[in-house]
């Protein structure tokens, strides 16, 4: 039987262990060691946010859509790399950078309008635009706020 984890010995590509991977993974190293890069998770994703990342490993790309936490990526995977669906999907949270229009005194609330959990609140300020603030306890890391941001000021990453 072929030990898939040894395939990386023949590859020059480095694997970015900090990249946002799929929800419900047991662990990053276990994922890298056990993923066969079969692309079944990519095919199963209902919102098409899973793409080939570094080294051919699947990664999440919120530039077009969000994660609905449908669990289809985990169900499609032939390997035992995922936690049960009733577990927390991941520790990923959104972060708003200084490129945010509101932080540059331009009125914009596109991220807050897309947040189903209402984790993005806006703090009113006298004489300037309201500032977005993410309530991390309410943020699911779904990425719904990423694509509508006109300045790409929002990233979702593991905390």
Secondary structure, DSSP 8 states (H G I E B T S, - for coil): ---GGGGGGG------TTS---TTBS-HHHHHHH-----HHHHH-TT--EEE-GGG-EEE-TTS-------HHHHH-SSS-B--TTS----EEEEE-TT-TGGGT----HHHHH-TT--EEEEEETTEEEEEEE-TTT-----HHHHT-TT--EEEEE-
